[in-house]
Amino acid sequence: MRRLLVLASAIVFTDTIFYAAIVPLLPTYAADFDLSKTGAGILAAAYPAGTFLAALPGGWLAARIGVRRTVVVGLSTLIVASLAFAFAPNIAVLDLARFVQGLGGAASWAGAIGWLIGAAPRERRGELIGSAMAAAIVGALGGPVLGGLAATVGPEVVFSGVAAVAAGLLVWAARTPEPAAGPRSSLRMVRAALRDPRVATAMWLVGLVGLMFGTLDVLAPLRLDALGAGAATIAATFLVAAGLEAAQTPFTGRLSDRHGRLLPVLAGLAAGGAGMALLPWPATTWLLIGVVIVAAPCVGTLWSPSMAMLSDGAEARGVDQGYAVALSNLAWSSGQTAGAAAGARLGEAYGDGLPYLVLAGMCAATLVAVLRPGYAAARSAYG
């Protein structure tokens, strides 16, 4: 179990570190290619858009050809995308490389996390998901550092290195024994699972997290740049924020295993909404840095219990865990794409305050909805 956890964690770490490297590079690319705030949002949104398109096909692959082969497909795609990003001559190639990376990420996550969840004891599911998500968050933590390094020494060297690491993981995964395949899930069963309150609620929560991080990852770096922060300062800000987020994710996973999925969900909605409400107001670099460092781990509180809730609902409906991860990818990528693209567009047209306050309102509305007396019966299923 430990070896599989390390492998799955290494895969999602590598995928995420490449994904998050864009954060400190956005101002550079905006200047180099004369991008508007909307153009920068499109570049940031290209990855989750690819994940959205490939989410269900990634789950289908995991269910049909096995989790190991699905991981190999995902890592092969990551290698191609990394090299294209390293040597991209224009914004069109950069956008396409990010999109292709998202396609591969959907397969890598469906294979790696589906592999891990399928082998995990149910009583440790939240903890193991939290541990793998912590590795992904550490990737998000290291991504800005990687991006800052690429800004210093050049993307060719840095992103070619990402491709080399992905190649090593591909060999490792190909040589790792795969569990025996269980009963195959049909798309009809997946559609039926969407009516399970745990699955529907968890998908909304994961999508909401995507919305918040998609908006934050575009607007905060651009705002910090406008206030005079350099790429190194932006990278350090997201490094610290992701470090705090990674530290608390396994804890919230264990909490959801022992006390039910709902308690950390309620805490995450309250804290995440408060963080979004605070983000529009700082007018100095250091104050905004402080709010970003607090807001990001508050939002991240929702990751472990939401994904574990979705996994529980899928299991109850007899749905393969590869599909459960695919549904999570579908929800996250929808939110992340909308947050990056629409959040940037709203920020450009009306100021950053509007998208942040809309997200705070969505957190509050979700919190109220889950606490309504009419949800009492459904809430018993979340425990």
C-alpha positions in Angstrom: 0.0 0.0 0.0 2.8 2.4 0.9 4.6 1.8 -2.5 1.4 2.5 -4.4 0.7 5.6 -2.4 4.2 6.9 -3.2 3.8 6.1 -6.9 0.3 7.8 -7.1 1.6 10.7 -5.1 4.7 11.1 -7.4 2.4 11.1 -10.5 0.0 13.7 -9.3 2.9 15.8 -7.9 4.6 15.9 -11.3 1.5 16.7 -13.2 0.6 19.5 -10.8 4.0 21.0 -10.6 4.0 21.6 -14.3 0.4 22.8 -14.2 1.2 25.4 -11.4 4.4 26.6 -13.0 2.3 29.0 -15.0 1.5 31.2 -12.0 4.7 33.4 -11.8 5.1 33.2 -15.6 1.7 34.8 -16.4 3.0 38.4 -16.2 6.0 37.4 -18.3 4.0 35.8 -21.0 1.5 38.6 -20.9 4.3 41.1 -21.6 6.1 38.9 -24.2 3.0 38.1 -26.2 1.0 41.3 -25.5 -1.8 39.5 -23.7 -4.7 41.2 -22.1 -6.0 39.9 -18.7 -8.5 37.8 -20.7 -5.7 36.4 -22.8 -3.8 35.4 -19.7 -6.9 33.8 -18.3 -7.3 31.7 -21.5 -3.7 30.5 -21.1 -4.3 29.5 -17.5 -7.7 27.9 -18.4 -6.3 25.8 -21.3 -5.2 23.0 -18.9 -8.5 22.5 -17.0 -10.3 22.8 -20.4 -8.3 19.8 -21.6 -9.1 18.0 -18.3 -12.8 18.7 -18.8 -12.8 17.2 -22.3 -10.9 14.1 -21.2 -12.4 13.5 -17.8 -14.9 10.9 -18.6 -12.8 9.3 -21.4 -10.0 9.0 -18.7 -12.4 7.2 -16.4 -13.5 5.0 -19.3 -9.9 4.1 -20.0 -9.2 3.2 -16.4 -12.3 0.9 -16.3 -11.6 -0.7 -19.7 -7.8 -1.1 -20.1 -6.8 -0.9 -16.5 -5.4 1.8 -14.2 -1.7 1.0 -15.1 -2.2 1.5 -18.8 -4.2 4.6 -18.2 -1.3 6.0 -16.2 1.1 5.2 -19.1 -1.2 7.0 -21.5 -1.4 10.1 -19.3 2.4 10.3 -18.6 3.2 9.9 -22.3 0.9 12.8 -23.1 2.6 14.9 -20.3 6.0 14.2 -21.9 4.8 15.6 -25.3 3.1 18.6 -23.7 6.2 19.4 -21.6 8.5 19.5 -24.6 6.0 21.6 -26.6 5.7 24.1 -23.8 9.5 24.2 -23.4 10.1 25.3 -27.0 6.8 27.1 -27.8 7.5 30.0 -30.2 4.1 31.8 -29.8 1.0 32.0 -27.6 -1.0 29.6 -29.8 1.5 26.8 -29.2 1.6 27.6 -25.5 -2.2 27.4 -25.3 -2.2 24.1 -27.2 0.5 22.6 -25.0 -1.4 23.5 -21.8 -4.6 22.0 -23.3 -2.8 18.8 -24.2 -1.3 18.6 -20.7 -4.9 18.8 -19.4 -5.9 15.8 -21.6 -3.0 13.8 -20.2 -3.7 14.9 -16.7 -7.2 13.5 -16.8 -5.8 10.1 -17.7 -3.0 10.3 -15.1 -5.3 11.2 -12.3 -8.0 8.7 -13.2 -5.4 5.9 -13.3 -3.2 6.9 -10.4 -5.9 8.0 -7.9 -8.3 5.3 -9.1 -5.5 2.7 -8.5 -4.9 4.0 -5.0 -8.6 4.3 -3.9 -9.4 0.8 -5.3 -6.7 -0.7 -3.1 -7.4 1.4 0.0 -9.4 0.2 3.0 -12.6 2.2 3.2 -11.8 3.3 6.8 -8.6 5.0 5.5 -10.0 6.3 2.3 -10.1 10.0 3.3 -6.6 9.8 4.8 -5.0 8.3 1.7 -6.9 10.6 -0.6 -5.7 13.5 1.6 -2.1 12.2 1.4 -2.2 12.0 -2.4 -3.8 15.4 -2.6 -1.1 16.7 -0.3 1.5 15.5 -2.8 -0.5 17.3 -5.5 -0.6 20.5 -3.4 3.2 20.2 -2.8 3.4 20.1 -6.6 1.3 23.3 -6.7 3.7 24.6 -4.0 6.7 23.7 -6.2 5.1 24.9 -9.4 5.6 28.6 -8.8 9.2 27.9 -7.9 9.6 25.9 -11.1 8.0 28.8 -13.0 10.3 31.2 -11.3 13.3 29.0 -12.3 12.0 28.9 -15.9 11.8 32.7 -15.9 15.5 32.8 -14.8 17.3 30.1 -16.7 14.8 29.6 -19.6 11.8 27.3 -20.1 13.7 25.0 -22.5 15.9 23.5 -19.7 13.2 23.5 -17.0 10.3 21.9 -18.9 12.5 19.4 -20.7 13.4 18.3 -17.1 9.7 17.8 -16.4 9.5 15.6 -19.4 12.5 13.5 -18.2 10.9 13.0 -14.8 7.6 12.0 -16.4 9.5 9.4 -18.5 11.0 7.9 -15.3 7.6 7.7 -13.7 6.2 6.0 -16.8 8.8 3.2 -16.5 8.1 2.9 -12.7 4.3 2.6 -13.3 4.8 0.1 -16.2 6.8 -2.2 -13.9 4.3 -2.0 -10.9 1.9 -4.9 -10.5 -1.7 -4.0 -11.2 -4.6 -5.4 -9.2 -7.1 -7.7 -10.7 -9.9 -5.9 -12.6 -13.2 -5.8 -10.8 -16.7 -5.7 -12.4 -16.9 -3.2 -15.2 -19.1 -0.1 -14.8 -21.3 1.1 -17.6 -21.9 4.7 -18.4 -25.6 4.1 -17.5 -24.4 3.2 -13.9 -22.3 6.4 -13.9 -25.3 8.5 -14.9 -27.4 6.8 -12.2 -24.7 7.6 -9.6 -25.1 11.3 -10.3 -28.5 11.0 -8.5 -26.7 9.9 -5.3 -26.7 12.9 -2.9 -23.1 12.2 -2.0 -21.9 12.2 -5.6 -23.9 15.3 -6.6 -22.9 17.3 -3.5 -19.3 16.3 -3.8 -19.1 17.2 -7.5 -20.5 20.7 -6.7 -18.0 21.2 -3.9 -15.1 20.1 -6.1 -16.3 22.4 -8.8 -16.6 25.3 -6.3 -13.0 24.7 -5.2 -12.0 24.8 -8.9 -13.8 28.1 -9.3 -12.1 29.7 -6.4 -8.6 28.5 -7.3 -9.1 29.2 -10.9 -10.0 32.8 -10.1 -7.3 33.2 -7.5 -4.5 31.8 -9.6 -5.1 34.4 -12.4 -6.2 37.5 -10.5 -3.8 37.3 -7.6 -0.5 37.1 -9.6 -1.6 39.9 -11.9 -2.6 42.1 -9.0 0.6 41.4 -7.2 2.5 42.3 -10.4 0.5 45.5 -10.7 1.5 46.4 -7.0 5.1 45.9 -7.9 5.9 42.3 -6.9 8.3 40.4 -9.0 8.2 36.8 -10.2 10.2 35.6 -7.2 7.8 37.3 -4.7 4.8 35.9 -6.5 6.4 32.4 -6.5 7.2 32.7 -2.8 3.6 33.8 -2.0 2.1 30.7 -3.6 4.8 28.5 -2.2 3.9 29.4 1.4 0.2 29.2 0.7 0.5 25.8 -0.9 2.7 24.5 1.9 0.1 25.4 4.5 -2.6 23.8 2.3 -0.6 20.6 1.9 0.0 20.4 5.6 -3.7 20.4 6.5 -5.0 18.2 3.8 -4.2 14.7 5.3 -5.5 16.0 8.6 -8.9 16.9 7.1 -8.9 13.5 5.4 -8.4 11.7 8.7 -11.1 14.0 10.3 -13.6 13.0 7.6 -12.8 9.3 8.2 -13.4 9.5 11.9 -16.2 12.1 12.2 -17.9 12.0 8.8 -17.4 14.0 5.6 -19.7 16.8 6.5 -17.8 18.5 9.4 -14.7 19.5 7.4 -16.9 20.4 4.4 -18.8 23.0 6.6 -15.5 24.3 8.0 -14.1 24.6 4.4 -17.1 26.5 3.1 -17.1 29.0 5.9 -13.3 29.6 5.8 -13.1 29.6 2.0 -15.9 32.0 1.7 -14.3 34.4 4.2 -11.0 34.2 2.3 -12.7 35.1 -1.0 -14.5 38.0 0.7 -11.2 39.4 1.9 -9.2 39.2 -1.3 -10.6 42.3 -3.1 -9.6 44.8 -0.4 -5.7 44.8 0.1 -4.1 47.8 -1.6 -0.5 47.0 -0.7 1.7 44.1 -1.8 2.4 42.7 1.7 -1.2 42.8 2.8 -2.4 41.0 -0.4 0.4 38.4 0.1 -0.9 37.8 3.6 -4.5 37.3 2.5 -3.5 34.9 -0.3 -1.5 32.9 2.1 -4.5 32.5 4.4 -7.2 32.1 1.8 -5.6 29.3 -0.2 -5.4 26.7 2.6 -8.9 27.7 3.7 -10.3 26.8 0.3 -8.1 23.6 0.2 -9.9 22.3 3.3 -12.6 21.1 1.0 -10.4 18.8 -1.1 -10.2 15.6 1.0 -13.7 15.3 2.4 -15.3 16.2 -1.0 -13.3 13.6 -3.0 -13.8 10.9 -0.3 -17.6 11.7 -0.3 -17.7 11.2 -4.1 -15.7 8.0 -3.8 -18.2 6.7 -1.1 -21.2 7.5 -3.3 -19.6 5.8 -6.3 -18.8 2.7 -4.3 -22.4 2.5 -3.0 -23.6 2.6 -6.6 -21.1 0.0 -7.8 -19.2 2.4 -10.0 -15.5 1.9 -10.7 -13.2 4.2 -8.8 -11.6 5.3 -12.1 -15.0 6.8 -13.0 -15.2 8.4 -9.5 -12.0 10.2 -10.2 -13.2 11.1 -13.6 -16.3 12.8 -12.1 -14.0 14.6 -9.7 -11.9 15.7 -12.7 -15.0 16.8 -14.6 -16.2 18.9 -11.7 -12.8 20.4 -10.9 -12.0 21.2 -14.5 -15.4 22.9 -15.1 -14.8 25.1 -12.1 -11.1 25.8 -12.8 -11.8 26.7 -16.4 -14.7 29.0 -15.6 -12.7 30.5 -12.7 -9.6 31.2 -14.8 -11.4 32.5 -17.9 -14.6 34.1 -16.6 -13.0 35.3 -13.4 -10.3 37.1 -15.5 -13.0 38.5 -17.8 -15.1 39.8 -15.0 -12.0 41.2 -13.3 -10.9 43.0 -16.4 -14.4 44.5 -17.0 -15.6 45.3 -13.5 -12.6 45.0 -11.2 -11.3 42.0 -9.2 -13.8 42.6 -6.4 -16.8 41.3 -8.3 -15.6 37.7 -9.1 -14.2 37.3 -5.5 -17.4 38.5 -3.9 -19.5 36.3 -6.2 -17.5 33.3 -5.0 -17.9 34.3 -1.4 -21.6 34.4 -1.9 -21.6 31.0 -3.6 -19.8 29.5 -0.5 -22.4 31.1 1.8 -25.3 29.8 -0.3 -23.9 26.3 -0.3 -23.3 26.4 3.4 -26.9 27.5 4.0 -28.2 24.8 1.6 -26.4 22.0 3.3 -27.5 23.1 6.7 -31.2 23.4 5.7 -33.6 21.1 7.7 -34.7 19.6 4.4 -31.2 18.2 3.9 -31.3 16.2 7.1 -31.9 12.9 5.5 -29.3 13.5 2.8 -26.8 14.6 5.4 -27.0 11.3 7.2 -25.5 9.8 4.0 -22.5 12.1 4.1 -21.3 10.8 7.4 
